[in-house]
Amino acid sequence: MSVPKVPSSHDAHGQPKRRKVRKGTHSCWECKRRKMKCIFDPRISSTSCNGCRRRGSPCVGQEFPEDQENVLMDIGTSGDGSFFDGRTRHATPNERIDHTLTPESTIMESSQFYKSSEQYLPTTRSDSSQRKYERLSQFLYELLPSRADTESICKASRHLTILSHELLTTPYITLSQNGLQTPESLLITPQPNTHPVLIARHMLKLAIFLQHLPPDFHKRIEGLSEPPRIIMERLADVAICHVTTNEALISSIESLECIMLESLYQVNIGNLRRGWVAGRRALSLAQLMGFHRPDNQTLYKTLDPELKYDTRIMWLRINILDRQLCLLLGLPEGCPDHSMALDTYITNDCPMGRIEQRHCVAMSRILERNASKPSGRDLAATRAIDLELQTAAASLPSKWWLAPKLNNTSTDLQAVFWDTRRLILQIGHYNLLNHLHLPYMLRPWSAENKNEYSRITCVNASREVLSRYNSLRSFNRIAYSCRTVDFLALIAAMALLLAHMDSHCDGAENLLANQYLSDRGMIEQVQEHMSEINRLNSDELSAQTADLLKALLAIDLEKGHERVSVREAGGEGMLPQDGNGMSSEEDSVVQVYIPCFGIVRITREKQQAATIGTSSISSNNFEAQLRFSPLIHPSGPLSTDSLSTNNTSNSLSFPVTGTAAPLEYPAVPFAHQQQQQCQTTFFDPGFSLTPSPLMQGEHPGVAAGGEDWAFQGVDMAFFESIMRNAGGDA
């Protein structure tokens, strides 16, 4: 935080010189300039007059120089460096007589809220402890939307949605018995003297609620002071900056709930990496509180003793979100705890609770397998996890697995919510099967058909995911609602297309041939839903997913029998230097840039031999190759564990031809893509998705948001999984 500017009127000792004012003068400079009466509200413990509080302007008394800037109360910066709205610390008419500003005092007061010493940790609910955060609470309270705005939003959305944040802290059984909260509960706002954690919790709940409103919602109501999305972003940004990331405020269970809400908010936006970071903070804090202990000896305090928290459910939710994001991003899990699937917890739970707890353990086992080096034991572990998922599915009634029909005309929002939740859990189950079997889906040419089970499982699981995704997005076109399902649909669509490419080489014995057209039509429908969501919401993830699927769908399997190999590039396969993203020896069909990783190409080239492990196979056909090439960086190629360092490469082959007309797609977004727009050169019959910023060695930060990095590395994790056992024993 910058030190306030010291005016030139200071004396040699740094003391600001007081001005002599006429007796009875109490107005501030801003009110005098506006020729307004300077009024202080005795009911509010604020040192700003009413006019300055409304305007958000400095309230500097006339006994100080007009350019004297008082202490910034609590100003933070957002991720892009821009300042949030803040308030200034000013002296009241009575305080101004005895309070003298110095550079030292301004520094001390401006850093008051960022100190982490224990003197700011509330130990009791006495008035003295609450006064420690009085100014921060007042600051947060003044940034809440007006009562009129909140009432208008809740009234207009009453028949559209209900709150879902209770899932983080309450078991399914309790929620189904008591019912979920309605938007009217958001009208119960905290008071100005409430602890800042409780105000921040209200802010985040309201922000998450606003995420689930239709994109045209602001057109349905009149009189809002600002659009709902602006309110949403302001509330979340302020709560995250000033409370959830303030270590001095994380001693209560309500603060843990706030961090969980932050993680959920980020994931809904599409910021999977930031959501993962927030989730890890929640995981660490929960461990400090003892949530992981089998004896349930937790160490935490509550700010509101009237609220009841189920710590076991909170621990389960934290681990589920962490493991889901780890699978999507290709990261290791945070805590290898499997206690949530013990029979003592599952027996008396509802069907949704039982399947969710078993899914949590299955995710952990898949992550454990992925964290180890590929070996022949992977196949045995995969089979064991597959049996666990079969057992989990069998623990529920058969009709539970039927896809629920979501009705836009239904007035029972509670029933619609539970049907949607069941649909999402079903998608999650089939997504786990995909993640489990992806490393064995594609077959090396030298291998026997021992991976046929994995290929068929991936195909069937992908179909189940995509059919349910189409059902969900026909009903719900809100981009920020059910956000992770968009990523799962992308994975399923890519897996299904690659499986058809792999099977096409079987000719008359192709087991998937009869389903190709229906599968293709289903993926085309996914692409159309993505395009529509982007049109309605201006959503970058939906736009880029639609473009990628359109590119992959342009590959026509019926026009030829050339082969494709999935290859891990070594010393060869470096990015071309001609600036157009194309190799002079290759005719590109599809070319996709993955930030921080490299290029994925589906190309056609003529090769005499393809190396697969220690075996080679001769071919006179043109081969299209799906390659991983290291990213060119100013300091050299980026090194990753998944990139080969030798001159040989593993490959898996399957047929593909491209017959698409040249189409132009937007470059993978960067924060500065407007300055460097890609002019793609197309080679008939294919096209490229490689952006020109790649040639400049630019890539988003590792925790970049969805606007700068739409896929967040999900595509990278997908292709790493595909390549996991290429050329290996399995």
Secondary structure as GFF3:
##gff-version 3
##sequence-region A 1 730
A	DSSP	alpha_helix	29	34	.	.	.	ID=ss1
A	DSSP	alpha_helix	50	55	.	.	.	ID=ss2
A	DSSP	beta_strand	71	72	.	.	.	ID=ss3
A	DSSP	beta_strand	88	89	.	.	.	ID=ss4
A	DSSP	three_ten_helix	95	97	.	.	.	ID=ss5
A	DSSP	alpha_helix	103	110	.	.	.	ID=ss6
A	DSSP	three_ten_helix	112	114	.	.	.	ID=ss7
A	DSSP	three_ten_helix	118	120	.	.	.	ID=ss8
A	DSSP	alpha_helix	127	131	.	.	.	ID=ss9
A	DSSP	alpha_helix	134	142	.	.	.	ID=ss10
A	DSSP	alpha_helix	147	156	.	.	.	ID=ss11
A	DSSP	three_ten_helix	165	168	.	.	.	ID=ss12
A	DSSP	alpha_helix	172	178	.	.	.	ID=ss13
A	DSSP	three_ten_helix	183	187	.	.	.	ID=ss14
A	DSSP	alpha_helix	196	211	.	.	.	ID=ss15
A	DSSP	three_ten_helix	217	219	.	.	.	ID=ss16
A	DSSP	alpha_helix	228	239	.	.	.	ID=ss17
A	DSSP	pi_helix	240	244	.	.	.	ID=ss18
A	DSSP	three_ten_helix	247	249	.	.	.	ID=ss19
A	DSSP	alpha_helix	253	269	.	.	.	ID=ss20
A	DSSP	alpha_helix	272	288	.	.	.	ID=ss21
A	DSSP	alpha_helix	311	329	.	.	.	ID=ss22
A	DSSP	three_ten_helix	339	341	.	.	.	ID=ss23
A	DSSP	alpha_helix	343	346	.	.	.	ID=ss24
A	DSSP	alpha_helix	351	371	.	.	.	ID=ss25
A	DSSP	alpha_helix	377	394	.	.	.	ID=ss26
A	DSSP	three_ten_helix	398	401	.	.	.	ID=ss27
A	DSSP	alpha_helix	413	437	.	.	.	ID=ss28
A	DSSP	three_ten_helix	438	440	.	.	.	ID=ss29
A	DSSP	three_ten_helix	449	451	.	.	.	ID=ss30
A	DSSP	alpha_helix	452	475	.	.	.	ID=ss31
A	DSSP	alpha_helix	483	503	.	.	.	ID=ss32
A	DSSP	three_ten_helix	504	509	.	.	.	ID=ss33
A	DSSP	three_ten_helix	513	515	.	.	.	ID=ss34
A	DSSP	alpha_helix	516	537	.	.	.	ID=ss35
A	DSSP	alpha_helix	540	553	.	.	.	ID=ss36
A	DSSP	three_ten_helix	557	559	.	.	.	ID=ss37
A	DSSP	beta_strand	563	568	.	.	.	ID=ss38
A	DSSP	beta_strand	587	594	.	.	.	ID=ss39
A	DSSP	beta_strand	598	606	.	.	.	ID=ss40
A	DSSP	beta_strand	609	612	.	.	.	ID=ss41
A	DSSP	beta_strand	615	618	.	.	.	ID=ss42
A	DSSP	beta_strand	622	630	.	.	.	ID=ss43
A	DSSP	beta_strand	651	655	.	.	.	ID=ss44
A	DSSP	three_ten_helix	692	696	.	.	.	ID=ss45
A	DSSP	alpha_helix	714	722	.	.	.	ID=ss46
###
